[in-house]
Amino acid sequence: MSQCPPTTGQAEPLTPDPSRSLPERVWPADIPFPASARSPRILRELKMRLGRYLDQPAQWLGRLNAQNGSPRQQRSERRVACVQLARAMIKFCDLATLRIGVPGANGWVDFTLSYLAEQAGLPLRRAERALRDLAGAKLVKLRRQCEVQESDQGVRYKGIAAIRYIAPVLFEAFGLGRWLRHERTRALLRAQRRVSKQRKHDRKASEIATVLTDKIAAIQARSRQSADNGTSQAEYDRALVLRAGQIKAEHPEWGRDACYAAARQQLAPPG
Protein backbone atom coordinates (compact mmCIF):
# COMPACT_ATOMS: atom_id res chain seq x y z
CA MET A 1 0.00 0.00 0.00
CA SER A 2 1.56 3.30 -1.12
CA GLN A 3 1.93 6.18 1.27
CA CYS A 4 1.03 9.81 0.53
CA PRO A 5 3.92 12.25 0.40
CA PRO A 6 4.35 14.30 3.57
CA THR A 7 2.76 17.76 3.55
CA THR A 8 4.61 20.87 4.60
CA GLY A 9 1.50 22.85 5.55
CA GLN A 10 2.00 25.31 2.67
CA ALA A 11 0.04 25.37 -0.55
CA GLU A 12 2.11 24.62 -3.59
CA PRO A 13 2.13 27.37 -6.22
CA LEU A 14 -0.04 26.70 -9.22
CA THR A 15 1.80 26.45 -12.50
CA PRO A 16 0.15 28.67 -15.15
CA ASP A 17 -1.26 26.77 -18.06
CA PRO A 18 -0.13 28.46 -21.29
CA SER A 19 -3.07 26.95 -23.14
CA ARG A 20 -5.47 28.95 -20.99
CA SER A 21 -5.63 32.77 -21.24
CA LEU A 22 -7.95 35.55 -20.21
CA PRO A 23 -10.77 36.23 -22.67
CA GLU A 24 -10.05 39.10 -25.02
CA ARG A 25 -11.97 42.27 -24.22
CA VAL A 26 -14.68 43.02 -26.75
CA TRP A 27 -15.02 46.73 -27.45
CA PRO A 28 -18.18 48.25 -28.94
CA ALA A 29 -17.80 48.58 -32.70
CA ASP A 30 -20.47 51.27 -33.07
CA ILE A 31 -23.28 53.03 -31.23
CA PRO A 32 -26.67 51.36 -30.66
CA PHE A 33 -28.24 53.58 -33.33
CA PRO A 34 -25.63 53.69 -36.11
CA ALA A 35 -25.75 56.04 -39.05
CA SER A 36 -27.13 55.03 -42.40
CA ALA A 37 -24.87 53.17 -44.80
CA ARG A 38 -25.30 56.16 -47.13
CA SER A 39 -23.62 58.53 -44.68
CA PRO A 40 -20.27 60.03 -45.77
CA ARG A 41 -17.59 57.36 -45.88
CA ILE A 42 -15.04 59.50 -44.08
CA LEU A 43 -17.35 59.74 -41.07
CA ARG A 44 -17.86 55.99 -41.03
CA GLU A 45 -14.10 55.52 -41.27
CA LEU A 46 -13.46 57.89 -38.37
CA LYS A 47 -15.96 56.07 -36.18
CA MET A 48 -14.21 52.80 -36.92
CA ARG A 49 -10.70 54.16 -36.28
CA LEU A 50 -11.81 55.59 -32.95
CA GLY A 51 -11.79 52.01 -31.71
CA ARG A 52 -7.97 52.12 -31.77
CA TYR A 53 -8.08 54.51 -28.84
CA LEU A 54 -9.71 51.85 -26.70
CA ASP A 55 -6.70 49.55 -27.01
CA GLN A 56 -3.90 52.13 -27.08
CA PRO A 57 -5.17 55.44 -25.66
CA ALA A 58 -1.77 57.08 -25.12
CA GLN A 59 -0.68 56.37 -28.68
CA TRP A 60 -3.72 57.71 -30.50
CA LEU A 61 -5.24 60.48 -28.37
CA GLY A 62 -2.75 61.37 -25.69
CA ARG A 63 -4.51 64.56 -24.60
CA LEU A 64 -7.77 62.72 -24.10
CA ASN A 65 -5.99 59.98 -22.19
CA ALA A 66 -4.50 62.63 -19.88
CA GLN A 67 -7.89 64.05 -18.91
CA ASN A 68 -8.01 61.81 -15.84
CA GLY A 69 -5.33 64.06 -14.32
CA SER A 70 -2.86 61.28 -13.51
CA PRO A 71 -0.03 59.48 -15.31
CA ARG A 72 -2.08 56.31 -15.26
CA GLN A 73 -3.98 55.19 -18.31
CA GLN A 74 -7.59 56.28 -18.56
CA ARG A 75 -9.96 53.67 -17.23
CA SER A 76 -11.64 51.49 -19.82
CA GLU A 77 -15.18 52.56 -18.85
CA ARG A 78 -14.21 56.19 -19.30
CA ARG A 79 -12.56 55.48 -22.65
CA VAL A 80 -15.65 53.66 -23.89
CA ALA A 81 -17.87 56.59 -22.85
CA CYS A 82 -15.65 59.09 -24.71
CA VAL A 83 -15.52 56.98 -27.86
CA GLN A 84 -19.24 56.22 -27.90
CA LEU A 85 -20.25 59.84 -27.35
CA ALA A 86 -17.81 60.94 -30.06
CA ARG A 87 -19.33 58.39 -32.42
CA ALA A 88 -22.83 59.68 -31.67
CA MET A 89 -21.73 63.23 -32.49
CA ILE A 90 -19.92 62.11 -35.64
CA LYS A 91 -23.18 60.55 -36.80
CA PHE A 92 -24.75 64.03 -37.00
CA CYS A 93 -21.63 65.91 -38.17
CA ASP A 94 -22.04 68.24 -41.15
CA LEU A 95 -18.90 67.96 -43.26
CA ALA A 96 -18.98 71.52 -44.59
CA THR A 97 -19.03 73.13 -41.13
CA LEU A 98 -18.21 70.17 -38.81
CA ARG A 99 -21.25 71.26 -36.81
CA ILE A 100 -23.16 68.59 -34.94
CA GLY A 101 -26.79 68.98 -35.99
CA VAL A 102 -29.13 68.92 -38.95
CA PRO A 103 -30.24 71.84 -41.13
CA GLY A 104 -33.87 72.82 -40.74
CA ALA A 105 -36.31 75.19 -42.41
CA ASN A 106 -35.47 77.99 -39.97
CA GLY A 107 -31.80 77.24 -39.39
CA TRP A 108 -29.80 74.57 -37.64
CA VAL A 109 -31.33 72.05 -35.25
CA ASP A 110 -28.87 71.29 -32.44
CA PHE A 111 -29.21 68.21 -30.27
CA THR A 112 -29.33 68.13 -26.50
CA LEU A 113 -26.76 66.10 -24.61
CA SER A 114 -29.49 63.79 -23.33
CA TYR A 115 -30.40 62.89 -26.92
CA LEU A 116 -26.76 62.29 -27.87
CA ALA A 117 -26.33 60.17 -24.74
CA GLU A 118 -29.31 58.07 -25.79
CA GLN A 119 -27.79 57.64 -29.25
CA ALA A 120 -24.51 56.57 -27.67
CA GLY A 121 -26.19 54.17 -25.25
CA LEU A 122 -24.82 56.03 -22.21
CA PRO A 123 -26.38 57.29 -18.99
CA LEU A 124 -26.54 61.07 -18.89
CA ARG A 125 -23.94 61.40 -16.12
CA ARG A 126 -21.39 59.34 -18.03
CA ALA A 127 -22.11 61.35 -21.17
CA GLU A 128 -21.57 64.62 -19.27
CA ARG A 129 -18.16 63.48 -18.04
CA ALA A 130 -17.24 62.17 -21.50
CA LEU A 131 -18.16 65.52 -23.04
CA ARG A 132 -15.97 67.32 -20.51
CA ASP A 133 -13.09 65.02 -21.42
CA LEU A 134 -13.57 65.54 -25.16
CA ALA A 135 -13.86 69.31 -24.78
CA GLY A 136 -10.86 69.42 -22.43
CA ALA A 137 -8.79 67.55 -25.01
CA LYS A 138 -9.86 70.12 -27.69
CA LEU A 139 -11.49 67.37 -29.76
CA VAL A 140 -14.94 68.95 -29.49
CA LYS A 141 -15.77 72.66 -29.44
CA LEU A 142 -18.76 73.97 -27.49
CA ARG A 143 -20.71 77.21 -27.68
CA ARG A 144 -23.44 77.70 -25.11
CA GLN A 145 -26.62 79.48 -26.12
CA CYS A 146 -29.83 80.56 -24.43
CA GLU A 147 -33.06 82.32 -25.26
CA VAL A 148 -34.55 85.32 -23.46
CA GLN A 149 -38.04 84.92 -22.02
CA GLU A 150 -39.91 88.03 -20.86
CA SER A 151 -42.89 87.78 -18.52
CA ASP A 152 -44.62 89.71 -15.75
CA GLN A 153 -42.05 88.31 -13.34
CA GLY A 154 -39.16 89.75 -15.32
CA VAL A 155 -36.60 88.50 -17.80
CA ARG A 156 -35.45 84.90 -17.68
CA TYR A 157 -32.73 83.14 -19.63
CA LYS A 158 -33.55 79.60 -20.70
CA GLY A 159 -30.70 77.35 -21.73
CA ILE A 160 -31.11 75.50 -25.00
CA ALA A 161 -29.02 72.90 -26.79
CA ALA A 162 -25.41 74.02 -27.12
CA ILE A 163 -23.74 74.35 -30.51
CA ARG A 164 -21.07 71.67 -30.87
CA TYR A 165 -18.37 71.14 -33.46
CA ILE A 166 -16.00 68.28 -34.16
CA ALA A 167 -12.44 69.64 -34.20
CA PRO A 168 -10.37 68.83 -37.32
CA VAL A 169 -7.61 67.56 -35.01
CA LEU A 170 -9.70 64.46 -34.30
CA PHE A 171 -9.57 63.52 -37.98
CA GLU A 172 -5.86 64.35 -38.18
CA ALA A 173 -5.07 62.14 -35.18
CA PHE A 174 -6.23 59.11 -37.16
CA GLY A 175 -4.59 60.08 -40.45
CA LEU A 176 -7.72 61.52 -42.07
CA GLY A 177 -6.68 65.19 -42.28
CA ARG A 178 -6.06 65.35 -46.04
CA TRP A 179 -9.21 63.37 -46.76
CA LEU A 180 -11.19 65.72 -44.53
CA ARG A 181 -9.96 68.81 -46.40
CA HIS A 182 -10.94 67.21 -49.70
CA GLU A 183 -14.41 66.25 -48.45
CA ARG A 184 -15.01 69.64 -46.87
CA THR A 185 -14.17 71.36 -50.16
CA ARG A 186 -16.65 69.14 -51.96
CA ALA A 187 -19.28 69.73 -49.28
CA LEU A 188 -18.82 73.50 -49.50
CA LEU A 189 -19.20 73.40 -53.28
CA ARG A 190 -22.40 71.37 -52.92
CA ALA A 191 -23.72 73.88 -50.40
CA GLN A 192 -22.90 76.77 -52.74
CA ARG A 193 -24.71 75.04 -55.59
CA ARG A 194 -27.75 74.53 -53.38
CA VAL A 195 -27.73 78.19 -52.39
CA SER A 196 -27.37 79.27 -56.03
CA LYS A 197 -30.18 76.97 -57.08
CA GLN A 198 -32.38 78.28 -54.29
CA ARG A 199 -31.66 81.87 -55.30
CA LYS A 200 -32.60 81.11 -58.90
CA HIS A 201 -35.77 79.44 -57.68
CA ASP A 202 -36.59 82.44 -55.47
CA ARG A 203 -35.89 84.87 -58.32
CA LYS A 204 -38.10 82.91 -60.68
CA ALA A 205 -40.82 82.68 -58.05
CA SER A 206 -40.57 86.45 -57.55
CA GLU A 207 -40.93 87.06 -61.29
CA ILE A 208 -43.95 84.75 -61.44
CA ALA A 209 -45.45 86.51 -58.43
CA THR A 210 -44.98 89.89 -60.14
CA VAL A 211 -46.69 88.66 -63.32
CA LEU A 212 -49.56 87.20 -61.32
CA THR A 213 -49.90 90.43 -59.33
CA ASP A 214 -50.15 92.45 -62.56
CA LYS A 215 -52.73 90.04 -63.96
CA ILE A 216 -54.78 90.18 -60.78
CA ALA A 217 -54.64 93.99 -60.82
CA ALA A 218 -55.87 94.02 -64.45
CA ILE A 219 -58.68 91.62 -63.59
CA GLN A 220 -59.68 93.77 -60.62
CA ALA A 221 -59.64 96.88 -62.81
CA ARG A 222 -61.89 95.19 -65.35
CA SER A 223 -64.18 94.07 -62.57
CA ARG A 224 -64.42 97.61 -61.22
CA GLN A 225 -65.11 98.91 -64.73
CA SER A 226 -67.81 96.30 -65.20
CA ALA A 227 -69.30 97.28 -61.89
CA ASP A 228 -69.24 100.95 -62.90
CA ASN A 229 -70.85 100.07 -66.22
CA GLY A 230 -73.47 98.07 -64.42
CA THR A 231 -74.27 101.05 -62.19
CA SER A 232 -74.50 103.41 -65.20
CA GLN A 233 -76.78 101.00 -67.03
CA ALA A 234 -79.11 100.79 -64.05
CA GLU A 235 -79.24 104.56 -63.77
CA TYR A 236 -79.92 104.85 -67.53
CA ASP A 237 -82.75 102.33 -67.36
CA ARG A 238 -84.30 104.21 -64.46
CA ALA A 239 -83.99 107.57 -66.30
CA LEU A 240 -85.43 105.98 -69.44
CA VAL A 241 -88.54 104.84 -67.57
CA LEU A 242 -88.99 108.26 -66.01
CA ARG A 243 -88.54 110.11 -69.32
CA ALA A 244 -90.92 107.75 -71.13
CA GLY A 245 -93.51 108.47 -68.42
CA GLN A 246 -93.05 112.21 -68.90
CA ILE A 247 -93.47 111.87 -72.67
CA LYS A 248 -96.64 109.80 -72.18
CA ALA A 249 -98.02 112.55 -69.94
CA GLU A 250 -97.25 115.15 -72.60
CA HIS A 251 -98.60 112.99 -75.45
CA PRO A 252 -101.36 110.75 -74.08
CA GLU A 253 -102.22 109.53 -77.57
CA TRP A 254 -98.77 107.99 -78.06
CA GLY A 255 -98.29 104.33 -77.50
CA ARG A 256 -95.71 102.72 -75.21
CA ASP A 257 -93.18 101.97 -77.95
CA ALA A 258 -93.37 105.49 -79.29
CA CYS A 259 -92.80 106.98 -75.83
CA TYR A 260 -89.74 104.78 -75.23
CA ALA A 261 -88.36 105.49 -78.69
CA ALA A 262 -88.58 109.22 -78.07
CA ALA A 263 -87.01 108.82 -74.63
CA ARG A 264 -84.08 106.84 -76.08
CA GLN A 265 -83.50 109.59 -78.63
CA GLN A 266 -83.36 112.20 -75.88
CA LEU A 267 -81.15 110.21 -73.44
CA ALA A 268 -77.58 109.22 -74.27
CA PRO A 269 -76.85 105.54 -73.47
CA PRO A 270 -73.96 104.80 -71.02
CA GLY A 271 -70.40 104.14 -72.30
PADO-650020 format. One line per field, with one value per residue (C-alpha): residue number from 1; residue in three letters; x, y, z. Coordinates in nm, 2 decimals, decimal comma. Layout:
REM residues N
seq: NUM; ...
type: ALA; ...
c1: X; ...
c2: Y; ...
c3: Z; ...
This chain:
REM residues 271
seq: 1; 2; 3; 4; 5; 6; 7; 8; 9; 10; 11; 12; 13; 14; 15; 16; 17; 18; 19; 20; 21; 22; 23; 24; 25; 26; 27; 28; 29; 30; 31; 32; 33; 34; 35; 36; 37; 38; 39; 40; 41; 42; 43; 44; 45; 46; 47; 48; 49; 50; 51; 52; 53; 54; 55; 56; 57; 58; 59; 60; 61; 62; 63; 64; 65; 66; 67; 68; 69; 70; 71; 72; 73; 74; 75; 76; 77; 78; 79; 80; 81; 82; 83; 84; 85; 86; 87; 88; 89; 90; 91; 92; 93; 94; 95; 96; 97; 98; 99; 100; 101; 102; 103; 104; 105; 106; 107; 108; 109; 110; 111; 112; 113; 114; 115; 116; 117; 118; 119; 120; 121; 122; 123; 124; 125; 126; 127; 128; 129; 130; 131; 132; 133; 134; 135; 136; 137; 138; 139; 140; 141; 142; 143; 144; 145; 146; 147; 148; 149; 150; 151; 152; 153; 154; 155; 156; 157; 158; 159; 160; 161; 162; 163; 164; 165; 166; 167; 168; 169; 170; 171; 172; 173; 174; 175; 176; 177; 178; 179; 180; 181; 182; 183; 184; 185; 186; 187; 188; 189; 190; 191; 192; 193; 194; 195; 196; 197; 198; 199; 200; 201; 202; 203; 204; 205; 206; 207; 208; 209; 210; 211; 212; 213; 214; 215; 216; 217; 218; 219; 220; 221; 222; 223; 224; 225; 226; 227; 228; 229; 230; 231; 232; 233; 234; 235; 236; 237; 238; 239; 240; 241; 242; 243; 244; 245; 246; 247; 248; 249; 250; 251; 252; 253; 254; 255; 256; 257; 258; 259; 260; 261; 262; 263; 264; 265; 266; 267; 268; 269; 270; 271
type: MET; SER; GLN; CYS; PRO; PRO; THR; THR; GLY; GLN; ALA; GLU; PRO; LEU; THR; PRO; ASP; PRO; SER; ARG; SER; LEU; PRO; GLU; ARG; VAL; TRP; PRO; ALA; ASP; ILE; PRO; PHE; PRO; ALA; SER; ALA; ARG; SER; PRO; ARG; ILE; LEU; ARG; GLU; LEU; LYS; MET; ARG; LEU; GLY; ARG; TYR; LEU; ASP; GLN; PRO; ALA; GLN; TRP; LEU; GLY; ARG; LEU; ASN; ALA; GLN; ASN; GLY; SER; PRO; ARG; GLN; GLN; ARG; SER; GLU; ARG; ARG; VAL; ALA; CYS; VAL; GLN; LEU; ALA; ARG; ALA; MET; ILE; LYS; PHE; CYS; ASP; LEU; ALA; THR; LEU; ARG; ILE; GLY; VAL; PRO; GLY; ALA; ASN; GLY; TRP; VAL; ASP; PHE; THR; LEU; SER; TYR; LEU; ALA; GLU; GLN; ALA; GLY; LEU; PRO; LEU; ARG; ARG; ALA; GLU; ARG; ALA; LEU; ARG; ASP; LEU; ALA; GLY; ALA; LYS; LEU; VAL; LYS; LEU; ARG; ARG; GLN; CYS; GLU; VAL; GLN; GLU; SER; ASP; GLN; GLY; VAL; ARG; TYR; LYS; GLY; ILE; ALA; ALA; ILE; ARG; TYR; ILE; ALA; PRO; VAL; LEU; PHE; GLU; ALA; PHE; GLY; LEU; GLY; ARG; TRP; LEU; ARG; HIS; GLU; ARG; THR; ARG; ALA; LEU; LEU; ARG; ALA; GLN; ARG; ARG; VAL; SER; LYS; GLN; ARG; LYS; HIS; ASP; ARG; LYS; ALA; SER; GLU; ILE; ALA; THR; VAL; LEU; THR; ASP; LYS; ILE; ALA; ALA; ILE; GLN; ALA; ARG; SER; ARG; GLN; SER; ALA; ASP; ASN; GLY; THR; SER; GLN; ALA; GLU; TYR; ASP; ARG; ALA; LEU; VAL; LEU; ARG; ALA; GLY; GLN; ILE; LYS; ALA; GLU; HIS; PRO; GLU; TRP; GLY; ARG; ASP; ALA; CYS; TYR; ALA; ALA; ALA; ARG; GLN; GLN; LEU; ALA; PRO; PRO; GLY
c1: 0,00; 0,16; 0,19; 0,10; 0,39; 0,43; 0,28; 0,46; 0,15; 0,20; 0,00; 0,21; 0,21; 0,00; 0,18; 0,02; -0,13; -0,01; -0,31; -0,55; -0,56; -0,80; -1,08; -1,00; -1,20; -1,47; -1,50; -1,82; -1,78; -2,05; -2,33; -2,67; -2,82; -2,56; -2,57; -2,71; -2,49; -2,53; -2,36; -2,03; -1,76; -1,50; -1,73; -1,79; -1,41; -1,35; -1,60; -1,42; -1,07; -1,18; -1,18; -0,80; -0,81; -0,97; -0,67; -0,39; -0,52; -0,18; -0,07; -0,37; -0,52; -0,28; -0,45; -0,78; -0,60; -0,45; -0,79; -0,80; -0,53; -0,29; 0,00; -0,21; -0,40; -0,76; -1,00; -1,16; -1,52; -1,42; -1,26; -1,56; -1,79; -1,57; -1,55; -1,92; -2,02; -1,78; -1,93; -2,28; -2,17; -1,99; -2,32; -2,47; -2,16; -2,20; -1,89; -1,90; -1,90; -1,82; -2,12; -2,32; -2,68; -2,91; -3,02; -3,39; -3,63; -3,55; -3,18; -2,98; -3,13; -2,89; -2,92; -2,93; -2,68; -2,95; -3,04; -2,68; -2,63; -2,93; -2,78; -2,45; -2,62; -2,48; -2,64; -2,65; -2,39; -2,14; -2,21; -2,16; -1,82; -1,72; -1,82; -1,60; -1,31; -1,36; -1,39; -1,09; -0,88; -0,99; -1,15; -1,49; -1,58; -1,88; -2,07; -2,34; -2,66; -2,98; -3,31; -3,46; -3,80; -3,99; -4,29; -4,46; -4,20; -3,92; -3,66; -3,54; -3,27; -3,35; -3,07; -3,11; -2,90; -2,54; -2,37; -2,11; -1,84; -1,60; -1,24; -1,04; -0,76; -0,97; -0,96; -0,59; -0,51; -0,62; -0,46; -0,77; -0,67; -0,61; -0,92; -1,12; -1,00; -1,09; -1,44; -1,50; -1,42; -1,66; -1,93; -1,88; -1,92; -2,24; -2,37; -2,29; -2,47; -2,77; -2,77; -2,74; -3,02; -3,24; -3,17; -3,26; -3,58; -3,66; -3,59; -3,81; -4,08; -4,06; -4,09; -4,39; -4,54; -4,50; -4,67; -4,96; -4,99; -5,01; -5,27; -5,48; -5,46; -5,59; -5,87; -5,97; -5,96; -6,19; -6,42; -6,44; -6,51; -6,78; -6,93; -6,92; -7,08; -7,35; -7,43; -7,45; -7,68; -7,91; -7,92; -7,99; -8,28; -8,43; -8,40; -8,54; -8,85; -8,90; -8,85; -9,09; -9,35; -9,31; -9,35; -9,66; -9,80; -9,73; -9,86; -10,14; -10,22; -9,88; -9,83; -9,57; -9,32; -9,34; -9,28; -8,97; -8,84; -8,86; -8,70; -8,41; -8,35; -8,34; -8,11; -7,76; -7,68; -7,40; -7,04
c2: 0,00; 0,33; 0,62; 0,98; 1,22; 1,43; 1,78; 2,09; 2,28; 2,53; 2,54; 2,46; 2,74; 2,67; 2,64; 2,87; 2,68; 2,85; 2,69; 2,90; 3,28; 3,55; 3,62; 3,91; 4,23; 4,30; 4,67; 4,83; 4,86; 5,13; 5,30; 5,14; 5,36; 5,37; 5,60; 5,50; 5,32; 5,62; 5,85; 6,00; 5,74; 5,95; 5,97; 5,60; 5,55; 5,79; 5,61; 5,28; 5,42; 5,56; 5,20; 5,21; 5,45; 5,18; 4,95; 5,21; 5,54; 5,71; 5,64; 5,77; 6,05; 6,14; 6,46; 6,27; 6,00; 6,26; 6,41; 6,18; 6,41; 6,13; 5,95; 5,63; 5,52; 5,63; 5,37; 5,15; 5,26; 5,62; 5,55; 5,37; 5,66; 5,91; 5,70; 5,62; 5,98; 6,09; 5,84; 5,97; 6,32; 6,21; 6,05; 6,40; 6,59; 6,82; 6,80; 7,15; 7,31; 7,02; 7,13; 6,86; 6,90; 6,89; 7,18; 7,28; 7,52; 7,80; 7,72; 7,46; 7,21; 7,13; 6,82; 6,81; 6,61; 6,38; 6,29; 6,23; 6,02; 5,81; 5,76; 5,66; 5,42; 5,60; 5,73; 6,11; 6,14; 5,93; 6,14; 6,46; 6,35; 6,22; 6,55; 6,73; 6,50; 6,55; 6,93; 6,94; 6,76; 7,01; 6,74; 6,90; 7,27; 7,40; 7,72; 7,77; 7,95; 8,06; 8,23; 8,53; 8,49; 8,80; 8,78; 8,97; 8,83; 8,97; 8,85; 8,49; 8,31; 7,96; 7,73; 7,55; 7,29; 7,40; 7,43; 7,17; 7,11; 6,83; 6,96; 6,88; 6,76; 6,45; 6,35; 6,43; 6,21; 5,91; 6,01; 6,15; 6,52; 6,54; 6,34; 6,57; 6,88; 6,72; 6,63; 6,96; 7,14; 6,91; 6,97; 7,35; 7,34; 7,14; 7,39; 7,68; 7,50; 7,45; 7,82; 7,93; 7,70; 7,83; 8,19; 8,11; 7,94; 8,24; 8,49; 8,29; 8,27; 8,65; 8,71; 8,48; 8,65; 8,99; 8,87; 8,72; 9,04; 9,24; 9,00; 9,02; 9,40; 9,40; 9,16; 9,38; 9,69; 9,52; 9,41; 9,76; 9,89; 9,63; 9,73; 10,09; 10,01; 9,81; 10,11; 10,34; 10,10; 10,08; 10,46; 10,48; 10,23; 10,42; 10,76; 10,60; 10,48; 10,83; 11,01; 10,77; 10,85; 11,22; 11,19; 10,98; 11,26; 11,51; 11,30; 11,08; 10,95; 10,80; 10,43; 10,27; 10,20; 10,55; 10,70; 10,48; 10,55; 10,92; 10,88; 10,68; 10,96; 11,22; 11,02; 10,92; 10,55; 10,48; 10,41
c3: 0,00; -0,11; 0,13; 0,05; 0,04; 0,36; 0,36; 0,46; 0,56; 0,27; -0,06; -0,36; -0,62; -0,92; -1,25; -1,52; -1,81; -2,13; -2,31; -2,10; -2,12; -2,02; -2,27; -2,50; -2,42; -2,68; -2,74; -2,89; -3,27; -3,31; -3,12; -3,07; -3,33; -3,61; -3,90; -4,24; -4,48; -4,71; -4,47; -4,58; -4,59; -4,41; -4,11; -4,10; -4,13; -3,84; -3,62; -3,69; -3,63; -3,29; -3,17; -3,18; -2,88; -2,67; -2,70; -2,71; -2,57; -2,51; -2,87; -3,05; -2,84; -2,57; -2,46; -2,41; -2,22; -1,99; -1,89; -1,58; -1,43; -1,35; -1,53; -1,53; -1,83; -1,86; -1,72; -1,98; -1,89; -1,93; -2,26; -2,39; -2,29; -2,47; -2,79; -2,79; -2,74; -3,01; -3,24; -3,17; -3,25; -3,56; -3,68; -3,70; -3,82; -4,12; -4,33; -4,46; -4,11; -3,88; -3,68; -3,49; -3,60; -3,89; -4,11; -4,07; -4,24; -4,00; -3,94; -3,76; -3,52; -3,24; -3,03; -2,65; -2,46; -2,33; -2,69; -2,79; -2,47; -2,58; -2,92; -2,77; -2,52; -2,22; -1,90; -1,89; -1,61; -1,80; -2,12; -1,93; -1,80; -2,15; -2,30; -2,05; -2,14; -2,52; -2,48; -2,24; -2,50; -2,77; -2,98; -2,95; -2,94; -2,75; -2,77; -2,51; -2,61; -2,44; -2,53; -2,35; -2,20; -2,09; -1,85; -1,58; -1,33; -1,53; -1,78; -1,77; -1,96; -2,07; -2,17; -2,50; -2,68; -2,71; -3,05; -3,09; -3,35; -3,42; -3,42; -3,73; -3,50; -3,43; -3,80; -3,82; -3,52; -3,72; -4,05; -4,21; -4,23; -4,60; -4,68; -4,45; -4,64; -4,97; -4,84; -4,69; -5,02; -5,20; -4,93; -4,95; -5,33; -5,29; -5,04; -5,27; -5,56; -5,34; -5,24; -5,60; -5,71; -5,43; -5,53; -5,89; -5,77; -5,55; -5,83; -6,07; -5,81; -5,75; -6,13; -6,14; -5,84; -6,01; -6,33; -6,13; -5,93; -6,26; -6,40; -6,08; -6,08; -6,44; -6,36; -6,06; -6,28; -6,54; -6,26; -6,12; -6,47; -6,52; -6,19; -6,29; -6,62; -6,44; -6,22; -6,52; -6,70; -6,40; -6,38; -6,75; -6,74; -6,45; -6,63; -6,94; -6,76; -6,60; -6,93; -7,11; -6,84; -6,89; -7,27; -7,22; -6,99; -7,26; -7,54; -7,41; -7,76; -7,81; -7,75; -7,52; -7,79; -7,93; -7,58; -7,52; -7,87; -7,81; -7,46; -7,61; -7,86; -7,59; -7,34; -7,43; -7,35; -7,10; -7,23
